[in-house]
Structure formats: C-alpha cells, structure tokens
Amino acid sequence: MQVRIIIPQEVKITILVENTTFNPKFIADHGLSMLIDIFYENNQKHSVLFDTGNNTIAFKYNIQQLNTDMREIDYIVLSHGHYDHAGGIIEVLNLTKKKIPIIAHPDAFRKKLSLKPKLRYIGIPYGEREIERAGGILIKNKKPIEITPGVFVLGEIPRVTNFELPEDFYIEIDGEVQRDKLLDDQGIAIKMNDGIIVISGCGHSGIVNILKFSVEITKHDEIKHLIGGFHLINANAERLKKTLQSFLEMKIEKISPLHCSGTRFICQLKQTLPNALYELHTGDKLTIR
C-alpha cells in the first residue's frame, strides 16, 4: 500500500513587523515578526507566528490594521533570543487567549549581551516563568522538528561555510561571559511539491548555512523563496561577494531580504539577480503556491 505524503499546497506570509514600510497604515520598527499560514488539502490550515518583533506597540497596531486574529495561531517559533525578535511575546500570548507552544533553542533564554558601545542586555525581556505564566508552553529544540506536515523548525544550523562568522555578541553561561556562537539562531523550511521556502530571523548562523541545512533536512534542492533577515548589514565585501555567488549557484527563485540584511547587500542583489529580488516590507502579504 502506497503511503500518501501530506505537504502544504499553499503558504501565505504576512509581514507583521519589519524595519521598513511604504504604507502609512503600518508602523515600521527595528525587529521582525511574520505570520505564516500553511494550507493543506480539504481546507486544513495551520498558522505559525515566526518571531514577535521588538515591542508591543508596533506589533499590536499592525495586527489591528491587518485584522489579524491571534487566537488562530497554532505555534510560535522564536528564531533566537534577541529582544528585537521576542520583545512582543507577552502581548502575543495575551492576545491568543490560550495555551500555545513556543519553540526555541535552549540558549534563546540565556542572558544575551553586547559590549558595543558599552555593556548592555539584548536578550528576551521576559523570563521563562513569566512567559509560561502568560500561557506559553516552552518547547526547547536543538534538532529539527517537523511541527506540522512539511514545516520544519531547523534547530542548530551546522556551520559549513568559511566566510559566515557570528559578529561580536556575548552570552552568560554558568556565571561566565563568553563570545556567543549564536547556536540558538534557527529558521523554518517549508517543503512544497516543487521546492522549498526558507525563512530566516536574523541569519546569525549564516544565511548560506541555513539554506544548505534546509536543503539537507527537506531533501529538496529547489528553493522557491528565501525570506527574512540575513544579517549582512555590517558584512565586508568578501562576505557579500561569496553570499551572492552562493545564491547564484543555488538558483533561488525569489529572495526577500528583510530587517538586518543591509542596503548594500540589497543593492548588490538587485544588480546580480534582478529577477530574483522580491521586496517585502511591514504590512505586505505574499502567497506562494
């Protein structure tokens, strides 16, 4: 008997919070949050909230403008433990009005620090107990999890490239402040009939590393759309060049750089792969079939 494989038929992505917008109806803010609606046969739908933005003001205002009902969310996925991706978590939990799984790497809840221009806390502004009291069910993953058919939360990303190194961030572990390898940085890969969608929060793991691991996990090397933060805003010329070369080699159909990707990279992407660049900003919606 042949086993029928269930995979998404359609994916709708709504940018709830991002650094930019060209629509006066919405508030742009430093950070990222997107709603991912996954549709299957027989009108079945699962909804994933990927990150929750920097603060509650922009997030709440934008979802009101979009008439987005947070009670329909099935899962929350945190890409990593920086404030600009998890600052709205309590407000989201208050709006869902139910217990809801929150999938994140264990390191996401550690003390995250920056030493530039001075020592400052840049981690999640709420503790684990506070999140759980608000209704979050914390699911800590290091390995990939298929949270709904064809939708993979990637877990720790293997670092296989030699040009994608984490920047100067720090973490406190067992009373010791040390360089943060950002092992908590993860993404989402969605497997469809004719290719995959790869979604990145900040890309601290290296956006090419994330792409390669997505291909490995989904066993599909056709990349329909790459969306999210690539963290190339401070990248040197060599890294930008090698990233673009990798994109060319992987033959990515559409690329939507958000948040921390950087204007230099976006300009170079437009010159190198003009037909691939697909701009998205706060309030925008995208349907992929």
Secondary structure by P-SEA (a helix, b strand, c coil): cbbbbbbbcbbbbbbccccccccccccccccbbbbbbbbcccbbbbbbbccccccaaaaaaaaaaaccccccccbbbbcccccccccaaaaaaaaaccbbbbbbccccccbbbbcccccccccccccaaaaaaaccbbbbbccccccccccccccccccccccccccbbbbbccccccccccccccbbbbbcccbbbbbbccccccaaaaaaaaaaaaccccccccccccccccccaaaaaaaaaaaaaacccbbbbcccccaaaaaaaaaaccccbbbbcccbbbbcc
